[in-house]
Amino acid sequence: MSSTSTQPKNILYIVSATSGNGIGGGEVYLLSVMRHLDRNLYNPIVLLPDDGIEFRTALNELNVHSIVVKLNYGWLKPDLAWYSFLSESSSRIDKIGEIIDEYNIDLVHTNSNIFFDGALAARLKEIHHVLVVHIPFLDNQPLFQRLRLSHRSFACLINDISDHIIAVSEATAKTLRPYVPDTNLSVINVGLELDIYKKAANERLSDIRFELNLKENTPLVVAVGRIDPDKGFDIFVEAAALVMQKKSDVHFLVIGSKDVPNYYKQLEERLLELNISDNFHFLGFRSDVPEILCQCDVFALTSVSEGGPYVLLEAMISRCAAVATKCGGFVEEVIKDNDSGLLIEVGDFCSLANSILILLNDPKLSSRLCDRAYEIVAGNFEAKESINKLMDVYSQAIDKPPSTSGNYAIVLFRHAAEEYGHLGLRLEELYVRFGRIENLANKILDSRIYGIVRKLSHFVKYNLSSRISQGE
């Protein structure tokens, strides 16, 4: 972590998404980085795609400058969103380039598989780029469906436009090997600030059972994450109904912002159908997640796909017995079935319900799993150690001359993407117009007036032909 200059290097952190006005796992991790980053060596500047008030406030409290630039990120699955994303790619890269110049940025750090803008801007400005890959390559993800990339192509691409790649788990790193040289790839676990969770357990500043008007010994099962289909809360709801058939006093908590309102509405409707709404609580965004976790009996991770589910580590260090889907990332590295938690298949709500009941009905088993889970997290996921490794990567990247090869290809790529996006938007517009014309034509053909006109035309044609045949 040595530096050849007395001035700290300016690091631009590009955040691909923020959790509305709340703070999700990614933001919690980044705040931890900000707290432990050596400011004598590195000066952080955070670029946000939208104005998450809670997150910006937390950054301000840490004396971290943040910039909001509307970057229109997303999963890009609908055609219109994809073409819009592409059509604005050149302007997004230019905006990031302007920020690089204005703040004299030395290195760009991006945190998502949707990383191209920051990486390309860094390359064009001939500065360094470090990518942190949280999600393993999965060809069913919309980004890769659109780009038609193979594992090999994706790995080679990110290696070509990054000085160094960091995977948050060995499972994620395996999707990049053997296409990325070992010298360009590191595995750095996300880190927890253990003191925060020790304090939450010891002080118990909040009482969630009292807040919800529940009895002191009410069993609590908690899930944490934004309300989104990717998080599998529909499975949590189905499992809750099965659990309550055996233990009707159990209450279920969901902590997280309502990112997809239609999905949230579906969950509420299903709860009403199952008649368990009184035992199911959507708490929204909470700033006291550690305090709530240490008061709950079971934590459920029901995600469809994950890279590094930060909240799973939070539950484990809070001694909240965990049951998790085999959803990827480091989940199966930290949860060893019947050793540090219980594992189930993705979408298997029956197994989820059975696992919850096992943990609630067997305190000795639950305690043993919690002890082992605590050991794993405390021994491998400490924030200070993780961020020291991150700063080592920064130092090694900055000490090397930045790559400038292939810049002409990047210029061609960005303009081709922009033109393709504009053409796609124009095509979508034409589809809409043709649809309107077709709809109008159908309405005309189905109208009574058109029927009368057709009958009238047949009548006139018949009379006219009769007269001609009669020589009139």
One Martini backbone bead per residue (centre of mass of N, CA, C, O) as a GRO file, in nm:
protein
  472
    1MET     BB    1   0.053   0.066   0.013
    2SER     BB    2   0.229   0.234  -0.140
    3SER     BB    3   0.351   0.570  -0.223
    4THR     BB    4   0.494   0.808  -0.460
    5SER     BB    5   0.299   1.019  -0.323
    6THR     BB    6   0.173   1.274  -0.115
    7GLN     BB    7  -0.073   1.249  -0.282
    8PRO     BB    8  -0.373   1.144  -0.311
    9LYS     BB    9  -0.560   0.924  -0.477
   10ASN     BB   10  -0.816   0.930  -0.711
   11ILE     BB   11  -1.131   0.764  -0.657
   12LEU     BB   12  -1.380   0.625  -0.869
   13TYR     BB   13  -1.705   0.534  -0.772
   14ILE     BB   14  -1.929   0.314  -0.940
   15VAL     BB   15  -2.271   0.302  -0.908
   16SER     BB   16  -2.536   0.110  -1.043
   17ALA     BB   17  -2.710   0.123  -0.765
   18THR     BB   18  -2.989   0.228  -0.566
   19SER     BB   19  -3.213   0.200  -0.273
   20GLY     BB   20  -3.337   0.451  -0.312
   21ASN     BB   21  -3.362   0.574   0.025
   22GLY     BB   22  -3.183   0.344   0.092
   23ILE     BB   23  -2.977   0.062   0.228
   24GLY     BB   24  -2.796  -0.174   0.096
   25GLY     BB   25  -2.553  -0.405   0.068
   26GLY     BB   26  -2.372  -0.239  -0.124
   27GLU     BB   27  -2.370   0.019   0.053
   28VAL     BB   28  -2.258  -0.103   0.311
   29TYR     BB   29  -1.990  -0.187   0.189
   30LEU     BB   30  -1.896   0.094   0.088
   31LEU     BB   31  -1.896   0.228   0.367
   32SER     BB   32  -1.677   0.045   0.477
   33VAL     BB   33  -1.459   0.136   0.283
   34MET     BB   34  -1.462   0.437   0.367
   35ARG     BB   35  -1.376   0.385   0.670
   36HIS     BB   36  -1.091   0.213   0.581
   37LEU     BB   37  -0.969   0.408   0.407
   38ASP     BB   38  -0.671   0.555   0.319
   39ARG     BB   39  -0.655   0.902   0.300
   40ASN     BB   40  -0.343   0.934   0.241
   41LEU     BB   41  -0.380   0.761  -0.039
   42TYR     BB   42  -0.710   0.795  -0.068
   43ASN     BB   43  -0.968   0.962  -0.265
   44PRO     BB   44  -1.306   0.953  -0.249
   45ILE     BB   45  -1.548   0.916  -0.526
   46VAL     BB   46  -1.906   0.914  -0.581
   47LEU     BB   47  -2.108   0.762  -0.833
   48LEU     BB   48  -2.452   0.823  -0.896
   49PRO     BB   49  -2.759   0.733  -1.067
   50ASP     BB   50  -2.902   0.839  -0.800
   51ASP     BB   51  -3.086   0.997  -0.530
   52GLY     BB   52  -2.983   0.859  -0.236
   53ILE     BB   53  -3.031   0.999   0.056
   54GLU     BB   54  -2.919   0.806   0.270
   55PHE     BB   55  -2.647   0.752   0.128
   56ARG     BB   56  -2.547   1.043   0.100
   57THR     BB   57  -2.550   1.106   0.400
   58ALA     BB   58  -2.346   0.887   0.481
   59LEU     BB   59  -2.116   1.000   0.307
   60ASN     BB   60  -2.101   1.281   0.435
   61GLU     BB   61  -2.028   1.176   0.725
   62LEU     BB   62  -1.746   1.060   0.581
   63ASN     BB   63  -1.633   1.270   0.379
   64VAL     BB   64  -1.783   1.200   0.096
   65HIS     BB   65  -1.792   1.258  -0.227
   66SER     BB   66  -2.086   1.315  -0.432
   67ILE     BB   67  -2.237   1.214  -0.752
   68VAL     BB   68  -2.511   1.291  -0.970
   69VAL     BB   69  -2.585   1.065  -1.249
   70LYS     BB   70  -2.788   0.991  -1.500
   71LEU     BB   71  -2.752   0.638  -1.623
   72ASN     BB   72  -2.969   0.420  -1.689
   73TYR     BB   73  -2.988   0.166  -1.530
   74GLY     BB   74  -3.035  -0.198  -1.573
   75TRP     BB   75  -3.156  -0.506  -1.699
   76LEU     BB   76  -3.250  -0.471  -2.011
   77LYS     BB   77  -3.489  -0.649  -2.131
   78PRO     BB   78  -3.643  -0.460  -2.273
   79ASP     BB   79  -3.617  -0.317  -2.570
   80LEU     BB   80  -3.641  -0.016  -2.496
   81ALA     BB   81  -3.422  -0.016  -2.271
   82TRP     BB   82  -3.187  -0.114  -2.444
   83TYR     BB   83  -3.187   0.110  -2.662
   84SER     BB   84  -3.162   0.343  -2.465
   85PHE     BB   85  -2.893   0.259  -2.343
   86LEU     BB   86  -2.731   0.269  -2.609
   87SER     BB   87  -2.800   0.566  -2.707
   88GLU     BB   88  -2.652   0.677  -2.420
   89SER     BB   89  -2.353   0.579  -2.403
   90SER     BB   90  -2.181   0.819  -2.501
   91SER     BB   91  -2.283   1.028  -2.288
   92ARG     BB   92  -2.194   0.869  -2.038
   93ILE     BB   93  -1.893   0.857  -2.101
   94ASP     BB   94  -1.856   1.165  -2.113
   95LYS     BB   95  -1.939   1.226  -1.821
   96ILE     BB   96  -1.717   1.058  -1.689
   97GLY     BB   97  -1.484   1.204  -1.829
   98GLU     BB   98  -1.540   1.482  -1.698
   99ILE     BB   99  -1.493   1.383  -1.407
  100ILE     BB  100  -1.204   1.288  -1.442
  101ASP     BB  101  -1.098   1.572  -1.506
  102GLU     BB  102  -1.211   1.746  -1.270
  103TYR     BB  103  -1.086   1.522  -1.036
  104ASN     BB  104  -0.830   1.379  -1.111
  105ILE     BB  105  -0.841   1.079  -1.191
  106ASP     BB  106  -0.667   0.758  -1.137
  107LEU     BB  107  -0.924   0.561  -1.061
  108VAL     BB  108  -1.160   0.313  -1.154
  109HIS     BB  109  -1.447   0.182  -0.967
  110THR     BB  110  -1.638  -0.106  -1.025
  111ASN     BB  111  -1.966  -0.297  -0.915
  112SER     BB  112  -2.045  -0.449  -1.199
  113ASN     BB  113  -2.159  -0.602  -1.488
  114ILE     BB  114  -2.241  -0.297  -1.541
  115PHE     BB  115  -1.926  -0.147  -1.652
  116PHE     BB  116  -1.854  -0.005  -1.926
  117ASP     BB  117  -1.846   0.300  -1.889
  118GLY     BB  118  -1.610   0.323  -1.686
  119ALA     BB  119  -1.401   0.160  -1.847
  120LEU     BB  120  -1.406   0.329  -2.112
  121ALA     BB  121  -1.339   0.602  -1.987
  122ALA     BB  122  -1.068   0.520  -1.869
  123ARG     BB  123  -0.931   0.436  -2.134
  124LEU     BB  124  -0.967   0.709  -2.286
  125LYS     BB  125  -0.807   0.860  -2.034
  126GLU     BB  126  -0.566   0.683  -1.940
  127ILE     BB  127  -0.664   0.502  -1.695
  128HIS     BB  128  -0.758   0.317  -1.432
  129HIS     BB  129  -0.918  -0.018  -1.385
  130VAL     BB  130  -1.153  -0.162  -1.145
  131LEU     BB  131  -1.319  -0.476  -1.101
  132VAL     BB  132  -1.615  -0.585  -0.928
  133VAL     BB  133  -1.735  -0.916  -0.901
  134HIS     BB  134  -2.053  -1.039  -0.779
  135ILE     BB  135  -2.154  -1.200  -1.040
  136PRO     BB  136  -2.184  -1.463  -1.198
  137PHE     BB  137  -2.188  -1.614  -1.483
  138LEU     BB  138  -2.515  -1.589  -1.654
  139ASP     BB  139  -2.687  -1.660  -1.948
  140ASN     BB  140  -2.983  -1.562  -1.818
  141GLN     BB  141  -2.901  -1.285  -1.821
  142PRO     BB  142  -2.986  -1.006  -1.987
  143LEU     BB  143  -2.707  -0.905  -2.073
  144PHE     BB  144  -2.620  -1.187  -2.208
  145GLN     BB  145  -2.858  -1.215  -2.395
  146ARG     BB  146  -2.791  -0.960  -2.561
  147LEU     BB  147  -2.468  -1.022  -2.617
  148ARG     BB  148  -2.394  -1.325  -2.652
  149LEU     BB  149  -2.213  -1.437  -2.420
  150SER     BB  150  -1.957  -1.607  -2.310
  151HIS     BB  151  -1.746  -1.685  -2.075
  152ARG     BB  152  -1.494  -1.621  -2.238
  153SER     BB  153  -1.577  -1.344  -2.355
  154PHE     BB  154  -1.628  -1.200  -2.091
  155ALA     BB  155  -1.351  -1.240  -1.959
  156CYS     BB  156  -1.183  -1.108  -2.189
  157LEU     BB  157  -1.319  -0.833  -2.185
  158ILE     BB  158  -1.260  -0.746  -1.885
  159ASN     BB  159  -0.955  -0.781  -1.914
  160ASP     BB  160  -0.904  -0.568  -2.145
  161ILE     BB  161  -1.060  -0.316  -1.957
  162SER     BB  162  -0.871  -0.411  -1.708
  163ASP     BB  163  -0.628  -0.412  -1.463
  164HIS     BB  164  -0.837  -0.542  -1.250
  165ILE     BB  165  -0.989  -0.834  -1.088
  166ILE     BB  166  -1.263  -0.878  -0.856
  167ALA     BB  167  -1.371  -1.138  -0.654
  168VAL     BB  168  -1.608  -1.223  -0.392
  169SER     BB  169  -1.556  -1.526  -0.492
  170GLU     BB  170  -1.468  -1.834  -0.593
  171ALA     BB  171  -1.714  -1.889  -0.772
  172THR     BB  172  -1.675  -1.635  -0.945
  173ALA     BB  173  -1.382  -1.690  -1.038
  174LYS     BB  174  -1.442  -1.957  -1.197
  175THR     BB  175  -1.588  -1.798  -1.440
  176LEU     BB  176  -1.291  -1.667  -1.530
  177ARG     BB  177  -1.164  -1.919  -1.540
  178PRO     BB  178  -0.877  -1.938  -1.760
  179TYR     BB  179  -0.902  -1.637  -1.907
  180VAL     BB  180  -0.770  -1.510  -1.653
  181PRO     BB  181  -0.506  -1.409  -1.520
  182ASP     BB  182  -0.380  -1.435  -1.205
  183THR     BB  183  -0.252  -1.140  -1.208
  184ASN     BB  184  -0.569  -1.017  -1.271
  185LEU     BB  185  -0.679  -1.200  -1.020
  186SER     BB  186  -0.900  -1.167  -0.734
  187VAL     BB  187  -0.991  -1.272  -0.400
  188ILE     BB  188  -1.232  -1.068  -0.218
  189ASN     BB  189  -1.387  -1.042   0.053
  190VAL     BB  190  -1.628  -0.932   0.210
  191GLY     BB  191  -1.671  -0.698   0.482
  192LEU     BB  192  -1.707  -0.678   0.833
  193GLU     BB  193  -1.807  -0.481   1.110
  194LEU     BB  194  -1.804  -0.638   1.402
  195ASP     BB  195  -1.871  -0.418   1.618
  196ILE     BB  196  -2.161  -0.359   1.530
  197TYR     BB  197  -2.274  -0.649   1.615
  198LYS     BB  198  -2.184  -0.654   1.905
  199LYS     BB  199  -2.340  -0.403   1.991
  200ALA     BB  200  -2.623  -0.500   1.912
  201ALA     BB  201  -2.624  -0.750   2.105
  202ASN     BB  202  -2.557  -0.594   2.381
  203GLU     BB  203  -2.768  -0.337   2.374
  204ARG     BB  204  -3.052  -0.335   2.252
  205LEU     BB  205  -3.205  -0.057   2.138
  206SER     BB  206  -3.417  -0.252   2.014
  207ASP     BB  207  -3.775  -0.379   1.990
  208ILE     BB  208  -3.950  -0.561   1.770
  209ARG     BB  209  -4.178  -0.689   1.935
  210PHE     BB  210  -4.282  -0.431   2.063
  211GLU     BB  211  -4.337  -0.279   1.798
  212LEU     BB  212  -4.544  -0.532   1.704
  213ASN     BB  213  -4.702  -0.644   1.949
  214LEU     BB  214  -4.540  -0.885   2.083
  215LYS     BB  215  -4.437  -1.138   2.231
  216GLU     BB  216  -4.138  -1.214   2.377
  217ASN     BB  217  -4.142  -1.537   2.249
  218THR     BB  218  -4.171  -1.484   1.957
  219PRO     BB  219  -4.123  -1.621   1.664
  220LEU     BB  220  -3.860  -1.525   1.427
  221VAL     BB  221  -3.862  -1.456   1.071
  222VAL     BB  222  -3.607  -1.340   0.841
  223ALA     BB  223  -3.587  -1.105   0.564
  224VAL     BB  224  -3.347  -0.951   0.326
  225GLY     BB  225  -3.451  -0.709   0.081
  226ARG     BB  226  -3.552  -0.624  -0.198
  227ILE     BB  227  -3.858  -0.595  -0.364
  228ASP     BB  228  -3.789  -0.876  -0.564
  229PRO     BB  229  -3.792  -1.154  -0.756
  230ASP     BB  230  -3.486  -1.231  -0.703
  231LYS     BB  231  -3.551  -1.281  -0.379
  232GLY     BB  232  -3.802  -1.486  -0.329
  233PHE     BB  233  -4.068  -1.398  -0.154
  234ASP     BB  234  -4.281  -1.600  -0.256
  235ILE     BB  235  -4.148  -1.840  -0.108
  236PHE     BB  236  -4.173  -1.723   0.176
  237VAL     BB  237  -4.480  -1.718   0.182
  238GLU     BB  238  -4.534  -2.020   0.136
  239ALA     BB  239  -4.370  -2.118   0.382
  240ALA     BB  240  -4.530  -1.969   0.600
  241ALA     BB  241  -4.791  -2.129   0.568
  242LEU     BB  242  -4.669  -2.405   0.647
  243VAL     BB  243  -4.562  -2.331   0.925
  244MET     BB  244  -4.847  -2.238   1.047
  245GLN     BB  245  -4.966  -2.530   1.055
  246LYS     BB  246  -4.758  -2.595   1.308
  247LYS     BB  247  -4.690  -2.270   1.383
  248SER     BB  248  -4.899  -2.002   1.463
  249ASP     BB  249  -4.681  -1.795   1.624
  250VAL     BB  250  -4.533  -1.714   1.382
  251HIS     BB  251  -4.318  -1.454   1.253
  252PHE     BB  252  -4.273  -1.240   0.958
  253LEU     BB  253  -3.992  -1.071   0.807
  254VAL     BB  254  -3.940  -0.776   0.592
  255ILE     BB  255  -3.642  -0.615   0.476
  256GLY     BB  256  -3.724  -0.356   0.244
  257SER     BB  257  -3.761  -0.215  -0.045
  258LYS     BB  258  -4.014  -0.124  -0.295
  259ASP     BB  259  -3.903  -0.173  -0.610
  260VAL     BB  260  -4.165  -0.367  -0.696
  261PRO     BB  261  -4.487  -0.300  -0.675
  262ASN     BB  262  -4.627  -0.544  -0.816
  263TYR     BB  263  -4.491  -0.759  -0.642
  264TYR     BB  264  -4.592  -0.660  -0.371
  265LYS     BB  265  -4.893  -0.693  -0.438
  266GLN     BB  266  -4.881  -1.000  -0.482
  267LEU     BB  267  -4.798  -1.069  -0.195
  268GLU     BB  268  -5.041  -0.950  -0.051
  269GLU     BB  269  -5.256  -1.122  -0.197
  270ARG     BB  270  -5.143  -1.397  -0.103
  271LEU     BB  271  -5.175  -1.350   0.200
  272LEU     BB  272  -5.482  -1.332   0.188
  273GLU     BB  273  -5.534  -1.614   0.070
  274LEU     BB  274  -5.372  -1.754   0.323
  275ASN     BB  275  -5.432  -1.604   0.596
  276ILE     BB  276  -5.127  -1.437   0.701
  277SER     BB  277  -5.100  -1.123   0.744
  278ASP     BB  278  -5.071  -1.097   1.063
  279ASN     BB  279  -4.770  -1.264   1.034
  280PHE     BB  280  -4.683  -1.035   0.823
  281HIS     BB  281  -4.390  -0.809   0.780
  282PHE     BB  282  -4.335  -0.498   0.630
  283LEU     BB  283  -4.060  -0.273   0.709
  284GLY     BB  284  -3.873  -0.182   0.515
  285PHE     BB  285  -3.657   0.043   0.565
  286ARG     BB  286  -3.357  -0.009   0.773
  287SER     BB  287  -3.101   0.101   1.013
  288ASP     BB  288  -3.145  -0.176   1.224
  289VAL     BB  289  -3.052  -0.462   1.126
  290PRO     BB  290  -2.864  -0.578   1.347
  291GLU     BB  291  -3.078  -0.564   1.577
  292ILE     BB  292  -3.286  -0.752   1.442
  293LEU     BB  293  -3.119  -1.007   1.388
  294CYS     BB  294  -3.047  -1.063   1.701
  295GLN     BB  295  -3.377  -1.120   1.756
  296CYS     BB  296  -3.380  -1.357   1.570
  297ASP     BB  297  -3.408  -1.703   1.482
  298VAL     BB  298  -3.445  -1.674   1.157
  299PHE     BB  299  -3.280  -1.688   0.841
  300ALA     BB  300  -3.386  -1.604   0.498
  301LEU     BB  301  -3.256  -1.715   0.184
  302THR     BB  302  -3.446  -1.679  -0.143
  303SER     BB  303  -3.279  -1.654  -0.380
  304VAL     BB  304  -3.202  -1.704  -0.717
  305SER     BB  305  -2.952  -1.490  -0.727
  306GLU     BB  306  -2.597  -1.464  -0.633
  307GLY     BB  307  -2.286  -1.343  -0.515
  308GLY     BB  308  -2.277  -1.137  -0.235
  309PRO     BB  309  -2.464  -1.182   0.040
  310TYR     BB  310  -2.430  -0.971   0.293
  311VAL     BB  311  -2.673  -1.051   0.483
  312LEU     BB  312  -2.576  -1.334   0.553
  313LEU     BB  313  -2.337  -1.242   0.721
  314GLU     BB  314  -2.501  -1.078   0.922
  315ALA     BB  315  -2.661  -1.317   1.035
  316MET     BB  316  -2.422  -1.493   1.126
  317ILE     BB  317  -2.292  -1.275   1.324
  318SER     BB  318  -2.589  -1.261   1.481
  319ARG     BB  319  -2.694  -1.553   1.543
  320CYS     BB  320  -2.877  -1.631   1.289
  321ALA     BB  321  -3.031  -1.883   1.171
  322ALA     BB  322  -2.959  -2.037   0.854
  323VAL     BB  323  -3.144  -2.036   0.540
  324ALA     BB  324  -3.046  -2.138   0.201
  325THR     BB  325  -3.010  -2.096  -0.115
  326LYS     BB  326  -2.857  -2.218  -0.417
  327CYS     BB  327  -2.759  -1.901  -0.554
  328GLY     BB  328  -2.462  -1.859  -0.525
  329GLY     BB  329  -2.159  -1.771  -0.485
  330PHE     BB  330  -2.077  -1.785  -0.132
  331VAL     BB  331  -2.293  -1.960   0.003
  332GLU     BB  332  -2.144  -2.256  -0.011
  333GLU     BB  333  -1.893  -2.151   0.155
  334VAL     BB  334  -2.056  -2.069   0.434
  335ILE     BB  335  -2.284  -2.288   0.382
  336LYS     BB  336  -2.294  -2.579   0.559
  337ASP     BB  337  -2.473  -2.840   0.573
  338ASN     BB  338  -2.530  -2.887   0.911
  339ASP     BB  339  -2.304  -2.661   1.022
  340SER     BB  340  -2.384  -2.329   0.936
  341GLY     BB  341  -2.652  -2.449   0.804
  342LEU     BB  342  -2.914  -2.444   0.558
  343LEU     BB  343  -2.993  -2.611   0.249
  344ILE     BB  344  -3.157  -2.522  -0.062
  345GLU     BB  345  -3.344  -2.507  -0.324
  346VAL     BB  346  -3.453  -2.324  -0.562
  347GLY     BB  347  -3.803  -2.277  -0.487
  348ASP     BB  348  -3.822  -2.463  -0.216
  349PHE     BB  349  -4.073  -2.420   0.010
  350CYS     BB  350  -4.088  -2.686   0.162
  351SER     BB  351  -3.792  -2.689   0.263
  352LEU     BB  352  -3.805  -2.420   0.401
  353ALA     BB  353  -4.019  -2.492   0.608
  354ASN     BB  354  -3.868  -2.734   0.735
  355SER     BB  355  -3.616  -2.574   0.823
  356ILE     BB  356  -3.754  -2.376   1.009
  357LEU     BB  357  -3.873  -2.588   1.200
  358ILE     BB  358  -3.610  -2.716   1.288
  359LEU     BB  359  -3.488  -2.455   1.416
  360LEU     BB  360  -3.728  -2.397   1.615
  361ASN     BB  361  -3.732  -2.706   1.752
  362ASP     BB  362  -3.389  -2.694   1.769
  363PRO     BB  363  -3.185  -2.525   1.972
  364LYS     BB  364  -2.918  -2.685   1.958
  365LEU     BB  365  -2.878  -2.676   1.656
  366SER     BB  366  -2.895  -2.373   1.620
  367SER     BB  367  -2.652  -2.307   1.804
  368ARG     BB  368  -2.438  -2.464   1.647
  369LEU     BB  369  -2.469  -2.314   1.378
  370CYS     BB  370  -2.410  -2.030   1.489
  371ASP     BB  371  -2.124  -2.079   1.591
  372ARG     BB  372  -2.003  -2.160   1.317
  373ALA     BB  373  -2.084  -1.907   1.157
  374TYR     BB  374  -1.927  -1.705   1.326
  375GLU     BB  375  -1.644  -1.821   1.270
  376ILE     BB  376  -1.640  -1.781   0.964
  377VAL     BB  377  -1.679  -1.471   0.956
  378ALA     BB  378  -1.462  -1.377   1.164
  379GLY     BB  379  -1.220  -1.532   0.994
  380ASN     BB  380  -1.304  -1.408   0.669
  381PHE     BB  381  -1.494  -1.112   0.714
  382GLU     BB  382  -1.302  -0.864   0.762
  383ALA     BB  383  -1.285  -0.541   0.673
  384LYS     BB  384  -0.990  -0.449   0.703
  385GLU     BB  385  -0.862  -0.680   0.541
  386SER     BB  386  -1.019  -0.639   0.278
  387ILE     BB  387  -0.927  -0.336   0.229
  388ASN     BB  388  -0.627  -0.387   0.219
  389LYS     BB  389  -0.643  -0.560  -0.039
  390LEU     BB  390  -0.768  -0.340  -0.214
  391MET     BB  391  -0.528  -0.136  -0.186
  392ASP     BB  392  -0.322  -0.321  -0.319
  393VAL     BB  393  -0.454  -0.313  -0.596
  394TYR     BB  394  -0.431  -0.015  -0.643
  395SER     BB  395  -0.123   0.006  -0.624
  396GLN     BB  396  -0.055  -0.194  -0.855
  397ALA     BB  397  -0.210  -0.043  -1.078
  398ILE     BB  398  -0.074   0.245  -1.051
  399ASP     BB  399   0.228   0.143  -1.096
  400LYS     BB  400   0.117   0.102  -1.371
  401PRO     BB  401   0.078   0.147  -1.687
  402PRO     BB  402  -0.166   0.236  -1.875
  403SER     BB  403  -0.372   0.126  -2.110
  404THR     BB  404  -0.391   0.212  -2.485
  405SER     BB  405  -0.493  -0.017  -2.630
  406GLY     BB  406  -0.769   0.000  -2.849
  407ASN     BB  407  -0.915   0.285  -2.864
  408TYR     BB  408  -1.041   0.273  -3.146
  409ALA     BB  409  -1.243   0.045  -3.070
  410ILE     BB  410  -1.398   0.205  -2.857
  411VAL     BB  411  -1.499   0.427  -3.039
  412LEU     BB  412  -1.653   0.241  -3.229
  413PHE     BB  413  -1.833   0.107  -3.018
  414ARG     BB  414  -1.985   0.354  -2.905
  415HIS     BB  415  -2.106   0.443  -3.183
  416ALA     BB  416  -2.243   0.177  -3.255
  417ALA     BB  417  -2.427   0.163  -3.005
  418GLU     BB  418  -2.572   0.429  -3.054
  419GLU     BB  419  -2.687   0.364  -3.337
  420TYR     BB  420  -2.834   0.106  -3.258
  421GLY     BB  421  -3.021   0.243  -3.056
  422HIS     BB  422  -3.159   0.441  -3.250
  423LEU     BB  423  -3.269   0.226  -3.442
  424GLY     BB  424  -3.435   0.074  -3.232
  425LEU     BB  425  -3.620   0.310  -3.152
  426ARG     BB  426  -3.732   0.355  -3.436
  427LEU     BB  427  -3.850   0.072  -3.466
  428GLU     BB  428  -4.041   0.090  -3.224
  429GLU     BB  429  -4.200   0.329  -3.335
  430LEU     BB  430  -4.302   0.183  -3.591
  431TYR     BB  431  -4.454  -0.041  -3.447
  432VAL     BB  432  -4.655   0.149  -3.313
  433ARG     BB  433  -4.770   0.274  -3.574
  434PHE     BB  434  -4.860   0.011  -3.708
  435GLY     BB  435  -5.048  -0.066  -3.479
  436ARG     BB  436  -5.240   0.174  -3.509
  437ILE     BB  437  -5.322   0.122  -3.802
  438GLU     BB  438  -5.431  -0.163  -3.755
  439ASN     BB  439  -5.640  -0.081  -3.543
  440LEU     BB  440  -5.795   0.114  -3.723
  441ALA     BB  441  -5.866  -0.087  -3.946
  442ASN     BB  442  -6.029  -0.279  -3.764
  443LYS     BB  443  -6.240  -0.072  -3.677
  444ILE     BB  444  -6.346  -0.011  -3.957
  445LEU     BB  445  -6.424  -0.307  -4.038
  446ASP     BB  446  -6.618  -0.329  -3.765
  447SER     BB  447  -6.800  -0.118  -3.852
  448ARG     BB  448  -7.116  -0.011  -3.944
  449ILE     BB  449  -7.045   0.188  -4.168
  450TYR     BB  450  -6.879  -0.011  -4.338
  451GLY     BB  451  -7.117  -0.206  -4.383
  452ILE     BB  452  -7.299  -0.005  -4.532
  453VAL     BB  453  -7.102   0.069  -4.758
  454ARG     BB  454  -7.078  -0.216  -4.873
  455LYS     BB  455  -7.375  -0.256  -4.937
  456LEU     BB  456  -7.398  -0.008  -5.120
  457SER     BB  457  -7.183  -0.094  -5.325
  458HIS     BB  458  -7.326  -0.357  -5.408
  459PHE     BB  459  -7.586  -0.221  -5.504
  460VAL     BB  460  -7.463  -0.038  -5.719
  461LYS     BB  461  -7.316  -0.259  -5.877
  462TYR     BB  462  -7.568  -0.425  -5.944
  463ASN     BB  463  -7.730  -0.202  -6.093
  464LEU     BB  464  -7.512  -0.136  -6.303
  465SER     BB  465  -7.493  -0.420  -6.430
  466SER     BB  466  -7.790  -0.440  -6.511
  467ARG     BB  467  -7.798  -0.201  -6.708
  468ILE     BB  468  -7.581  -0.298  -6.898
  469SER     BB  469  -7.723  -0.568  -6.972
  470GLN     BB  470  -7.985  -0.386  -7.079
  471GLY     BB  471  -7.864  -0.125  -7.239
  472GLU     BB  472  -7.866   0.158  -7.068
   0.00000   0.00000   0.00000
